[in-house]
Amino acid sequence: MPARILRSLRPVFTVLGLVLITLGIPTALLPTHLGVVLLIVGLIVVLRNSLRWRRRFILLQRRYPRWVFPLRRLLRREIWPVFWHETLRMERFWLPTRWRRLRRMRRWILRRPLP
């Protein structure tokens, strides 16, 4: 497609991305977690087509790095590190210290000799 047509469709893509984000936020809390996929796709569409939203995202990243960093990693398609990090965060939040096992399990797996 010519660049002129794509430039004229940027507002349409931005609105489409915002709709996907608004659908993704409430459905991310459902057991299927399909909303996370909608949220990430919406972020990709919005951040590629809108300079204003890209600037807002950078400001959010500076203000709330702990919350935005996992989203940035998902945008870069680093799924397993985000999953592991969030699992450790949930374990630290919900379980008392003596019940936590994931960190020790990971260290045990890494220390084992390879077959």
Secondary structure, DSSP 8 states (H G I E B T S, - for coil): --HHHHHHTHHHHHHHHHHHHHHHHHHTTSTT-HHHHHHHHHHHHHHHH-HHHHHHHHHHHHH-HHHHHHHHHHHTT-HHHHHHHHHHHHHHHHS-GGG--HHHHHHHHHHS---
